[in-house]
Each structure stands twice: as structure tokens, then as C-alpha cells.
């Protein structure tokens, strides 16, 4: 068992990559050389510090929340996703053009069931979400879910989360999955009116593909001491469930209008009361303005921002306004 413990996943990232490269065994699924650690447990004490932003990694940071939004909306179509990460289209079913293993339909109402169980009994051990569905076990598919389950526990008046993965790419998957899942943890904590506790992430296989060895080494060599949250303000996204349901609907409409460059309907009042969601909406607007070629307008929105997303994009866009 490989155990990584710390304040947040991003602060452990260089160490995780280094351990995979130095101690991982060589395996070759589908004929592709891979370095693998198995099993792995990552234990985190501050799940709100979830974005990476490493200068030599440059992930699509906003995608953490776009894909999380897509999951919460229970969508299977990739329209919302490919706008930000075009490669997502490569995993769709050739006939349906949907993702066979889309997490949203699999999760369905399970988060609400978890909420109800924990409201009824704060000590319950039955607050679980199953994602890898049995009907996918026999299908040939390009999208076989990596995530097996979530478990939520209220302990010491805080909401802990345990995410269990069958397999995870340390370069592509880890940076997005952990961010999304910790966001879900904070959302549920808000519904329940409790503090956010530990986040525990378990991988049956944590691996790097050969094509990413050099890139991982760059992060290890250059960003080993980097921590976005030495500067970034951590925003609290916890809101009651009834407020969150409205916020989710507003956020989905807001994102869609900016993505397809459509005016927001004047008869719909969109107001993000919570500072976290107000900031997220602003960054979604800025990111899409930049995709539309309006670089100065996009930079103006993030300039001087204190949130993790604002700091990431101000640094990246500063030299290319």
C-alpha cells in the first residue's frame, strides 16, 4: 500500500508523480507501456484546496467544475464538455454519441439518497454512491468508468468522503477527478449543514503512460514546492440544498449562454448569492470570452482576483492578452 497524506492533493502532486516514476512497476495494458502503483491511498485534510495550477502542468482548470456540473446535471451528451476539452469526443459511442459510462446518469438520485440517509442517521454507514454499473461489464466500450464508488460518513461533526477507483491516470485523471469529487463533498456538507472533513482517495491502479513520463518529470523538477494555496483565497461553497438546486440551474444556464454566445434570457433572474458560485460564474464568462477572441475583456475579469481560478488564469493570460 502506498500512502500519501497531506493538506491537499495538489501539494502532494509532485511527490505522487515521482513515486509512480521511481517505484512503479512496468505493465502494458492494450500494449501501452505504463508505470503503476497498486494500491494507493491519498488522505487529505483540506478538500477545498482542490485545484492544481502547477506552472508546468497547465491543466484546463475550469474543466474541473464544467465536468462536475455536467455530472450533477446527469448529462450523457458531451456537448458541454468538448467545448473545453475537444478530446472528450473520442470516448463517445459511435452510434449514440454519448458517453457509455457517463457518471451523471449512473449517479442519478444517489446523492439525494445519501443526503436523506445522513439526515435521518448521522452515524449511518450506508451513505454510498455506486458509479461503475453492472450493465457496463459486458459491453465493448471506449468509456468504462474508472470510479467505483463514493462513501460519505459524518464523523466528529464533519463530512468525510471516501472515493474508490479501479484505475486512474496520474497525469490526466487525478487532477480532475479529485477536484470534482471534493467539490461534491463540499456540496453535500452544505446540504447537511456540517463542516467538510477528510477526503480519502483509493486507487486500485494509479499509473502514468510512457507518453507522459517527460512531462511528469518537468513537474517534479520544477514545481515540487509549488502550492497555489500559498496565495489563493479558499472560498466556501456550502449552501443549503434548496439554495443549491437554484444555483445549479442558474449555473447551467449561465454556462450554456456563454458557451454558445447567446444572450441570457431577460425574464430569468440569475443571481449567485454565494461568493464561490459568483466567482465560478465570472471565470466561466472570462474563459468563454477568451475562446471568442476577446482576450482583453477576459483578462480584465481575472486581473487581481484572489480565488484559485482567478490566480491560475491571470498568470496564464498575462503574457498573451
Secondary structure, 3 states (H helix, E strand, C coil): CEEEEECCHHHHHHHHHHHHHHHCEEECHHHCCEEEECCEEEEECCCCCCCCCCCCCCCCCCHHHHHHHHHHCCCCECHHHHCCCHHHHHHCCCCCCECCCCHHHHHCCHHHHHHHHHHHCCCCCCCEEECCCHHHCCCCCCCCCCEEEEEEEEECCEEEEEEEECCEECCCCHHHHHHHHHHHHHHHHHHHCCEEEEEEEEECCEEEEHHHHHHHHHHHHHCCCCCHHHCCECCCCCCCHHHHHHHHHHHHHHHHHHHCCCCCCCCCCCCCCCHHHHHHHHHHHHHHHHHCCCHHHHHHHHCCCCEHHHHHHHHHHCCCC
